[in-house]
């Protein structure tokens, strides 16, 4: 798919915003990815996301049109923590992808939600991600809130934007972390490996993670609680790796192999989730116990 835009005014705004304002089907984050991939040219040359357009600039955009997947409801058991007319809180297990994508067309949380909720899911994020306000990685366990109508979705999305939602994660890290701390470092796409995220001061977005030491283990690991101010992709995993304490079991941002037998994926659990309910306007909070494998690992360490 190709677009050809000619700038007719001297708006002096960032190119990613200009394109998203003029081509509604492209999200700003996707445009930034296209720019990083050099699929956006200004006057025949690649540019950066913060480039400010000028009058008579010629913008060429080349991208693959996304294929719509047929998302089929599947009778997959859900661990439902809470449910009412507007929201549903689920405790996601390890090895479950949140929404369908290439290579994961079935068996996702969305497939299960479509079976459980029928037509009662918000439509804001389209057919691939109905009701999905935020995500956690396939190998991360824990709490997610899903919206059943567009009004609830808009209210919770605004709370996410304002960083007013409580999100606390428990994790086991490599090494001994001596004291509590905060990582304040922007996260963006890795400059070489497009499947990874990285600390990116030029093109990254603000990201803040607070961590608290819960316990030290004699074998050289630390049990921590992380509180998120922001919600960037792989945020905790990238931030903890950046200070030399990657998450145990994370073979993307940490060691390829671990000494812990039969451990699959990172030891990261979304334990606490709190927000203002979109209907009652009152704060509610939920807590999820550690999954069995996680608790058994703590006991063994």
N, C-alpha and C positions, 0 to 999 in steps of 0.2 A: 504494500500500500504506500503510495507516495502523495505528499502534500507539497504545494508550492505557494508560499506566502510572500507578498510584497508589502513592506511596511509603508503605509501612506501618511503617517503622522510622526511627530517627534515625541513619542510618549515617554522615552527614557526610562523604561521599566525592564526588569529582568526578562530574559528571553523565555525561561520556563513558564513564567506567569503569562507572558504575551501569548504563547502557543496554547496554554490551557484555556485562556479566555476566548481564543478564536477557534479551537477545535475541541468541542465539548466532550467527545468520546475518549480523549486522552487525559488521564490523570496527571497531576503535576509530578508525582513520584515516578511515573512511567516515563514522562518526558525527560526527567533528570537522568534516568537510566539510559535512554536513547542518546542523550548528549554525551554521557560517559562512554558509550559505545561508538561515538563518532558517527552516529546515524542522523545527526542534525548538522547541517552546514549553513553558515552565514556567508553570503557572497562567495560560495565555493570552498570555504574553509571551515574546519571543525571549530567549535567554540566551547566555552565553559558555561555552567548553569547561571553564573552571576553576570554574564555578559549583558549589558544594557543596550537594547535595540536603538537604532537610529533611523531617521527617515530615509526611505529608498533602499533600506537593507532588503536583500533577497534571502528568504529562509526556505531551505529544502529539507523535508523530513521523509525518511525512508524506514518503514517498519513492517513487520509481519502482522497481518490482521489476526487478532486472537480467535481461536476456534472455540465455539460454544460447545460445552460438554452437556450431554444429557445426564442430569443428576437424578438418579433413581432412588426413591425411598427404600431403605433396607431395615429389616427387623433386627437391629443390633441393640443389645441391652445397654441402658444408660444408667449411670450412678447419679440420680437426681437428688440434689441437696435441698432444693427449694423450687417451687413453681407456683405462679399465679396467672392471672389473665394477661399480664404484660411482659413478664420476664421468666426465665428459667435458668437456674444455676446448676451446672453439672460438674462432676469431678472426673476429669479426663484421665484415662489410663495411659500408661506408656505404650508406645508403638502405634498410637492412633493419630492420624493426620487430621487437622481441623476441617479443611475444606478440599474438595476435589481439585486436582491439577494433573498435568502430564505425568503419567506413571502412578498416579494415585486416584483413579477414576471412581473407585468404590471403597467401601469399608471405612469411610471418613465419618467424623462427627456430624457433618451436615447430612450425609445419607441417613444416619440414625435419627437426627432431629426431624427430617422430613417425614419419616414414618411415624414418629411419636406425636408431632405437633400438627401434622397434615398441612393445611393452608395457613396456619396461625404462626407465621414468621414474617418479620419485617422484610420489605423488598428493597431497602435502600442500597444494599451492596450487590444487588442482582441475583441471578439464579444460581451462581456458583457459591456465593457466600450469604445466603439468606439469614438474617438475624445476627450475623457475626459482628460483634463490636470490637473485640480484640482477640488475639491469638496467642497460643503457646506452641513451642516446637513439638514435633512428633514424639521425641523421647523425653519431654518434660511432662510431668504429671501435675494434676491439681485443678483449681477452680477457674471456671469461665462463666461469664454471664452472657446469655443470648436473649435477644429482644423479639417479642412476638408481634409487635406493631411498630409502625414508622415513628409514632410520637415518642414511644419509649426509647427507640434507637437514637433519635435526635438528641434527646435529653442526656442519655448516657455518653454519647459521642462528644457532647459539649463538656461533660465532666472530665472525660479523658483528655480533651484538648487543654483544659484548665489545670490538669494534673491534680484534681481533687479526689480521685478515686484511690482508696487504700489498696496497695498491692504488695504483699510481703511473701518472699520466697525463702525456702530453706535449701541449703546446698552444702556439700562437702567439697573442700578445696584442697589442692596439693599444697604442701608446705605449712609452716606454722605462722599464722597471722597474729602478731603480738597485740594489736589493739584495734578498736573500732575505727572506721574511716569512711571517706567519701571519694568516689571516682567521678570527676567532672571532666568528661572528654567527649567531643563530638564523634558520632558514629556514621559511617557512610559505606558505600560499596568498596570492597577491596580493589585496589588499583590493578591487580593482575588476575586474581581468581574471582570471577564474577559470582560464584556461588557463596562466597564468604563476605562477611562484614569486617570492618577494621576501624581503628581510630583514624579519623580522616579530618584533619584541621582545615583543609581547603574546601572540600565539598560535603563534609558531614553535617549532621543535624545535632543540635544540643542534646546531650544525654547525661543524666545524673543518677548515680546509684549509691545509696548509703548502705554500708554493711556493718553488722554487729557480730562480734565473736561470741558464740554460744558454748563451745567446748574445744579443747585441744586433745588430739589423740597421739599416743606415744609413737605410733608408726609414721608420724610426719604428715598428718592431715588436720584440717581445721573445719569444724562444723560452724556455719554462719547463717545469719538471717539477713536478707537483702531487701531493702525498701526502695521502690522505684518512684522517682519524680517524673520520669519520662518513660516511654514504651517503645524504644527502637528495636528493630529486628536483632535478635541474639544479644540484647544489651548486657545482661548479667555475664554471659559467657565471654563476650569480648572484653568487658571492663575488668573482670577478675583475671583474665589471661594477661591483660595489659600491665598489671602490677605484679606479675610473676606468680599468680596463684590461680591457675585455670581450674575449672570444675572437674572433679574426679569423674572419669568415664567419658569426657568430651574429647573425642579423637579428631575433631576439626580444629579446635583452638588450643588443645593440650597435647600430651604425648599420644602417639598412635596406639600404644599398648599400655595396659594397666596390670598391676600385680594382683588385683582383685579378680578372683575366678568368676566366670559366668556373668559379668557385669556388662549390660548392653545399654549404651547411651549414657548421657550425663546424669549425675545425681543432683537433680534440680526439681523442686516441688513448689507449685504455686499454692501456698498454704492459707493465706488470709486475703479476703476480698471484701471491701466495704465501699458503699456509695449511697447517695441520696436516691431513694426509690422514686421512680418517675411519676407514680400516681399519688403516693401519700406525702411526698416531699420530706420524709423522715429518713435519717441515716440508719442503714442496716449493715450488718457485718456477718460474714460467714467464715468458718474455719474448717480446714480439711485435715484429718489425721495423716501422718506420713504413710505412704504405701508400705506393705509388708516387707518388700525387698529392701527399702530404704531403712526401716527401723531395724531389721535384722543386721544390716551392714553396720549401723551405728553400734549395735550391741556387740558385734564381733570386733570392732575396732577398739 
